[in-house]
Amino acid sequence: MESFIAAITVFVLAIFVGFEVIRKVPPTLHTPLTSGSNAISGVTILGAIVLAGTSDTLATILGFLAVVFATFNVVGGFTVTHRMLKMFKSRG
């Protein structure tokens, strides 16, 4: 039970730190930041696949959800980056 409380504490603190870090970023840097977070989400996907492969049912469910959400983040980041780069291409 103590390890579960410690894990929840780390999770909640990570939410607050992430919120504060993102909130301080100027709007002009949000798109490059999203593009850069794709690498982090790729690592998250790998870790989630390992977690989903365990024999524990709860870990498998959480791992599957992590794979789904991280995949959404990667696809969305690449879509936004593609649209941003398309804005800077010359028309001709």
N, C-alpha and C positions, 0 to 999 in steps of 0.2 A: 504494500500500500504506500510505503514511503517513496519508493521509486516512481510510482504513478503520480504522486503529488509533486515530486521534483520535476517530472516531465511536463506536467501541466503548468507549473511555475515558469519553466524555461519557455514553453510555448506562448504563454501570455506576455512575458517580457519581450519575446521576439516580435510579437504583434505590435506592442507599443514602440519598440525601437524602429521597426520597419515603417510604421506610420509617421513617426517623427522625421526619419530620414527622407522619406518621399515628400512630406509636406514642405520641407525646406528647399526642395529642388525648384528652380525657376521653370515656368511653363515652356520656355524655349528648349529646355534640356530633357523634357519628358520623353520625346520620341527616341533620342539616342539612348536614354536610360532603359527604355523598354527593349530596344534592340540588344543592348548589352546583357539584359537579364535572361536572354534566351540561353546563354551558356549555363547559367545557374539552373535554369529549368531543365536543361538536358541532364545535368548531374542529378537533379531531383528525380527525373524519370528513371534513371539507372538504379538509384537507391530504392525507389518504389517498386520496381520490377523484382529486385532482390527480396524486398519485404513481402510482396504478393506471393512469392514462391514458397513461403514458409508453411508449416502444417497448422499453424494457429489460425482459426477462422476469423477472429477480429483483425489480426494482422493482415490477412489476405484481403479482407474487405477494405481496410484503410489503405493498403498498398494499391489496390485497384483504383480507389477514388483519387489517390495521389497521382497515379499515372494519367487518369482522365483529366484532372485539373491542370497538371503540368503540361500536358499535350495541348490543351486549350491555350495556355499561356505562350507556348512556343509558336504555335500556328498564328495566334494573334500578333505576336511580336514580329514575326516575319512578314505578315500582311501589312502591318503599319510601316515597317521599314521599307518594304517594296513600294508602297504608295508614296512615302517620303522621297525615296530616290527617284521615282518617276517624275516628281515635281521639278527636279533639278536637271533633267535631261533636256537637251535642245530639241526643238520641234522642227524636224526637217529631214 
